[in-house]
Amino acid sequence: MFKPTKSISILTFVLLMGCASPDSAPQSANYSSNISASTPTTTAETTNSATLPDTIIIPGERIGSVTSNTSRQQLTQLFGEQRLTDEQVHMGEGFTQPGTRVNLGSDLSFTIVWADPNRLQVQEVRNLGSDWQTPQGIGVGTTFAQLQEQLGSFEIYGLAWDYGGTVLLQGTKLAGYEQLLILRLQAAPDAAQKSPEDYQAVLGDSTFSSSNPHMGRLNLKVGEIIVQLAPNTQ
């Protein structure tokens, strides 16, 4: 008589193995532990979003895990070579310096400016995304009113030139960051059209008080932050 018991057991075993989830296979990490493993690998900033555990700016010390002693090789270890783009950074007045763009998505990306041609020491960090903030909560996108709350009264350079909108920290609550943190304010894109008299009144290489009523009508926000990490010897 035909005895199917052994055949059925073998068939059951084969079916169970075929249903095993492929997700049970071990997965290797693609990136440093500083960046979420679910991050896409493309280097386009619009799609290359990342998650970092530390997005704090400490002027003169660090931004996140980057310090003045971070080298180009260490950037690769921190973020992955596919996220780095070497470039010449425009420093104003026609000058450039060697730099490296760290592409982590629009809110987290930043640009390293190197203190030496061998890219062994970081001089400063600029072009930061809006997720980077000081302990006081100041970052790209901080409004004029919010900045006044943090700094108190301050002076600001007039708009529309190389150093336009630069905040002078001397005498403010953040005077300790002077020469280590540069904040530049930008008017709303349509400010010159909507408030032409106010806009024209605060242009050029002069300083204005933050209490100037013309400034208050231009919907100013922090548009640029530069963080000094090593002494500027240029």
Backbone torsions as a table, in degrees:
resi	resn	phi	psi	omega
1	MET	NA	140.3	179.2
2	PHE	-68.6	129.0	-179.8
3	LYS	-114.7	103.4	-173.4
4	PRO	-82.4	-3.2	-170.7
5	THR	-57.7	-48.7	-178.1
6	LYS	-64.7	-41.1	-179.8
7	SER	-63.6	-41.0	-179.7
8	ILE	-65.1	-38.9	179.5
9	SER	-63.5	-42.2	179.2
10	ILE	-64.6	-43.4	-179.7
11	LEU	-62.4	-42.2	178.9
12	THR	-60.9	-41.8	179.2
13	PHE	-61.7	-44.8	-179.9
14	VAL	-62.2	-42.9	-179.6
15	LEU	-64.9	-39.9	178.5
16	LEU	-63.8	-40.6	178.6
17	MET	-65.0	-37.7	-179.6
18	GLY	-67.8	-25.3	-178.8
19	CYS	-88.8	-5.2	-178.4
20	ALA	-60.2	136.2	-177.0
21	SER	-71.9	132.3	176.2
22	PRO	-65.9	-16.3	-178.9
23	ASP	-69.5	-13.5	-178.5
24	SER	-75.1	-11.4	178.6
25	ALA	-70.6	142.7	-179.4
26	PRO	-63.2	141.9	-179.8
27	GLN	-110.6	138.5	177.3
28	SER	-95.6	141.8	-179.5
29	ALA	-71.2	137.2	-179.3
30	ASN	-89.3	-23.7	-172.3
31	TYR	-132.6	170.8	173.1
32	SER	-58.5	155.5	178.5
33	SER	-64.1	-11.2	178.0
34	ASN	-73.5	-17.1	-173.9
35	ILE	-124.0	138.6	-179.5
36	SER	-56.2	135.0	-179.2
37	ALA	-69.4	-16.3	-179.9
38	SER	-85.1	1.2	-177.7
39	THR	-67.7	134.1	175.9
40	PRO	-60.8	155.2	-176.0
41	THR	-91.5	-7.0	179.5
42	THR	-65.8	150.1	-179.5
43	THR	-94.9	1.0	177.0
44	ALA	-68.3	126.5	-173.2
45	GLU	-65.7	-25.2	-177.4
46	THR	-73.1	-20.9	-178.2
47	THR	-120.9	-8.6	-173.1
48	ASN	-93.8	57.4	-177.7
49	SER	-72.7	148.3	-179.5
50	ALA	-136.5	167.6	174.8
51	THR	-125.7	121.3	179.5
52	LEU	-113.9	143.6	-179.6
53	PRO	-75.4	-17.1	-174.4
54	ASP	-140.6	113.6	178.8
55	THR	-123.2	34.3	-178.9
56	ILE	-91.7	137.3	174.3
57	ILE	-100.1	121.3	171.8
58	ILE	-117.2	96.3	-176.4
59	PRO	-53.6	135.4	-179.3
60	GLY	83.4	-9.0	-177.5
61	GLU	-123.6	-58.5	-173.0
62	ARG	-165.5	161.4	159.2
63	ILE	-124.9	116.7	-173.2
64	GLY	57.9	-125.4	-179.1
65	SER	-94.2	2.6	-178.1
66	VAL	-92.7	125.6	177.1
67	THR	-121.2	-178.7	179.2
68	SER	-64.7	-23.7	-177.5
69	ASN	-92.8	4.4	177.5
70	THR	-73.7	126.4	-179.6
71	SER	-96.4	170.6	176.5
72	ARG	-59.8	-40.7	178.8
73	GLN	-63.0	-39.5	178.9
74	GLN	-69.1	-31.0	174.0
75	LEU	-59.7	-40.5	177.5
76	THR	-60.7	-42.4	179.7
77	GLN	-66.4	-34.9	-178.1
78	LEU	-76.6	-42.1	-169.1
79	PHE	-121.8	-14.3	-177.2
80	GLY	93.9	136.3	-176.9
81	GLU	-60.5	-33.4	-177.0
82	GLN	-66.0	-13.7	-179.8
83	ARG	-98.2	0.7	-174.0
84	LEU	-109.6	138.3	176.7
85	THR	-133.0	115.1	177.5
86	ASP	-77.8	141.5	-175.9
87	GLU	-159.1	168.9	171.5
88	GLN	-95.7	128.2	-175.7
89	VAL	-99.8	127.6	177.3
90	HIS	-74.5	123.1	-175.2
91	MET	-103.0	0.3	-176.9
92	GLY	99.1	153.6	178.5
93	GLU	55.5	31.3	175.2
94	GLY	84.4	0.5	-177.8
95	PHE	-93.6	147.7	174.4
96	THR	-131.1	158.7	174.8
97	GLN	-139.7	155.3	177.8
98	PRO	-64.1	138.2	-179.2
99	GLY	-144.4	171.5	175.7
100	THR	-139.3	124.7	176.0
101	ARG	-87.2	128.8	176.1
102	VAL	-102.3	109.0	-171.8
103	ASN	-91.7	102.1	-177.3
104	LEU	-125.3	21.9	-174.0
105	GLY	96.3	159.1	-170.4
106	SER	-61.0	-29.7	-176.2
107	ASP	-87.7	-14.2	-174.1
108	LEU	-122.2	-11.7	-176.9
109	SER	-65.9	158.4	177.2
110	PHE	-159.1	165.0	-179.3
111	THR	-119.5	126.9	174.7
112	ILE	-87.7	133.5	169.3
113	VAL	-108.5	121.3	-173.9
114	TRP	-84.9	145.2	178.5
115	ALA	-82.9	-11.4	-176.3
116	ASP	-145.3	154.1	-177.6
117	PRO	-65.9	-20.4	178.9
118	ASN	-84.9	-1.2	176.1
119	ARG	58.6	49.5	-179.2
120	LEU	-105.2	-18.8	-178.2
121	GLN	-139.0	136.0	179.6
122	VAL	-84.4	126.3	174.0
123	GLN	-86.5	-50.6	-178.9
124	GLU	-154.3	167.5	177.5
125	VAL	-126.5	134.2	-179.1
126	ARG	-142.8	-179.4	-179.0
127	ASN	54.1	45.9	-177.8
128	LEU	-81.4	144.8	173.1
129	GLY	-72.3	169.2	-171.7
130	SER	-72.4	-14.1	178.4
131	ASP	-74.0	-18.3	179.2
132	TRP	-81.0	126.2	-177.4
133	GLN	-143.2	153.5	172.5
134	THR	-73.6	167.8	176.0
135	PRO	-58.1	-21.9	178.5
136	GLN	-83.6	-1.7	179.6
137	GLY	86.7	16.0	-179.8
138	ILE	-89.4	127.0	178.7
139	GLY	-155.8	-179.0	175.7
140	VAL	-61.1	127.6	-176.9
141	GLY	104.0	-12.9	175.9
142	THR	-60.0	131.4	-175.7
143	THR	-78.9	163.9	178.1
144	PHE	-58.3	-43.2	-179.7
145	ALA	-64.8	-41.9	178.5
146	GLN	-64.4	-37.8	179.2
147	LEU	-66.7	-38.4	177.2
148	GLN	-62.7	-36.7	177.7
149	GLU	-63.3	-38.3	-176.8
150	GLN	-80.5	-36.6	-173.4
151	LEU	-97.9	-24.7	-166.6
152	GLY	79.9	-154.0	178.1
153	SER	-73.0	140.7	179.7
154	PHE	-150.1	166.9	176.2
155	GLU	-102.5	151.7	-178.6
156	ILE	-140.9	139.4	175.3
157	TYR	-71.1	149.2	177.1
158	GLY	-59.9	163.4	-173.3
159	LEU	-86.1	167.3	167.5
160	ALA	69.7	44.0	166.5
161	TRP	-152.6	-179.0	-172.1
162	ASP	-52.6	-39.2	-178.0
163	TYR	-109.7	20.9	-178.1
164	GLY	-59.6	136.8	177.5
165	GLY	80.6	4.4	-178.6
166	THR	-70.1	129.1	179.6
167	VAL	-84.7	133.4	176.2
168	LEU	-93.2	115.7	-174.5
169	LEU	-83.1	-13.7	-179.4
170	GLN	-56.6	128.4	178.7
171	GLY	83.3	0.3	179.0
172	THR	-96.8	178.6	177.4
173	LYS	-66.9	-16.5	178.4
174	LEU	-111.9	32.5	-179.8
175	ALA	-60.7	-25.0	178.1
176	GLY	-65.5	-17.1	178.4
177	TYR	-92.6	1.6	-178.1
178	GLU	-56.0	133.9	-177.5
179	GLN	70.6	-1.1	176.6
180	LEU	-111.1	-24.1	-178.7
181	LEU	-132.8	123.4	176.6
182	ILE	-111.5	124.0	175.8
183	LEU	-114.3	128.3	177.5
184	ARG	-121.9	127.1	179.5
185	LEU	-91.0	146.0	176.4
186	GLN	-125.9	140.1	175.5
187	ALA	-76.2	159.8	175.2
188	ALA	-57.0	147.1	-176.9
189	PRO	-55.2	-30.6	-178.2
190	ASP	-101.2	13.7	-175.4
191	ALA	-62.4	-40.2	-178.3
192	ALA	-64.8	-29.1	179.0
193	GLN	-84.5	-41.1	-176.8
194	LYS	-77.3	-35.5	-177.7
195	SER	-133.0	64.3	-173.7
196	PRO	-60.5	-38.1	-179.1
197	GLU	-67.9	-42.6	178.2
198	ASP	-64.5	-41.8	-178.4
199	TYR	-64.2	-47.7	-179.1
200	GLN	-64.1	-27.3	-176.1
201	ALA	-73.4	-15.5	-175.7
202	VAL	-125.1	32.0	178.3
203	LEU	-93.6	154.0	166.9
204	GLY	95.1	-179.2	-173.2
205	ASP	-81.2	67.0	175.4
206	SER	-142.1	163.5	176.9
207	THR	-106.5	148.6	-178.7
208	PHE	-133.0	151.0	177.1
209	SER	-77.7	147.2	176.8
210	SER	-64.8	-16.7	177.7
211	SER	-85.9	-2.3	178.9
212	ASN	-60.0	123.6	-176.1
213	PRO	-62.0	-27.7	178.1
214	HIS	-63.6	-40.0	179.2
215	MET	-61.2	-40.5	-176.2
216	GLY	-67.2	-12.9	-176.9
217	ARG	-101.3	4.7	-172.9
218	LEU	-104.9	6.7	178.8
219	ASN	52.9	51.9	-177.5
220	LEU	-72.0	144.8	173.4
221	LYS	-141.4	158.3	172.9
222	VAL	-67.5	117.8	-179.0
223	GLY	-105.8	-16.8	-178.3
224	GLU	-150.5	139.7	174.4
225	ILE	-129.0	134.0	174.0
226	ILE	-123.9	129.2	-177.3
227	VAL	-115.1	119.1	178.3
228	GLN	-84.9	129.3	178.6
229	LEU	-114.0	-32.9	178.0
230	ALA	-122.9	154.0	179.0
231	PRO	-55.5	135.8	179.5
232	ASN	-82.0	110.3	-178.3
233	THR	-104.1	7.0	-176.9
234	GLN	-75.2	NA	NA
